[in-house]
């Protein structure tokens, strides 16, 4: 049941990402709401198919950006590998560890994305570092908010069987 709910949440967040978050661009930065959703799924769902799910969501998101096709897929698979590598060594009940993992995931994704974007559009090094800093900072703040909301919803264990 948790996997089904996560699948629905991932599809809804994918539609929100593609259809609505382009309107909230700040300094040519579009927030990515899918990274915290995927990291949250690695925290709390015991699924063996996260890499496949990360690949499919990245592929669907790449279809909306054909110039850099494969960037989201490669970035999401790198995040999946990073989380799988680090997850067993961290106590995820501590908020600081979650925060470190979120920032590391955002940093890895945006490093890959900005490198490929910079090579394709011939960006200079100062522009690369400025956009990298802005994207990591803003998406990390967004990720903390989204993880906080999802954590709060997860802690609300509504028992509707007695009604």
C-alpha positions, 0 to 999 in steps of 0.5 A: 500500500505504501508503494502505491501511495508513493507512486501516486505522489510521484506522478502528482509531483511530476505533473506539478513539476512540469505544468506549474513550477515553470511559472515560479522561476527565480533568476532562471532557476526552476525549483525541483520538487521531485528530488525531495519526494524521491529522497523521502521515498528512500527514507521511509519506504522499503522498496527494492525498486527505487533505482528503477522508479528513479529512472522512470521518473527521470525519463518522464521528466527528460521528455519535457526537456529534450535539449538535455535529454538524459540529464534528469535520469542520470542525476536521479540515478546518481542520487539513488546510488548516493542514498543507497550508499549512505543510508545504512550508515546514518540514523535517519530519525535524527533531523540533522542527518536527513538535512545532510542527506538532502543537501548532498542529494541536491548538490550532486544533482545540481552539480551534474545538471549544471555541468551538462547545462554549462557545457551545452550552453557554453557558460563561463566558470563564474556563471557556473558557480553562481547558478550552482550556488543558487540552485543548491541553496534554493532547492535545499530550502524547498526540500526541507519544506517538502520533507517537513510536510511529508514527515508531518503527514506521515506522523498523522496516523489517522485511524479511520477503521472505527467510524 
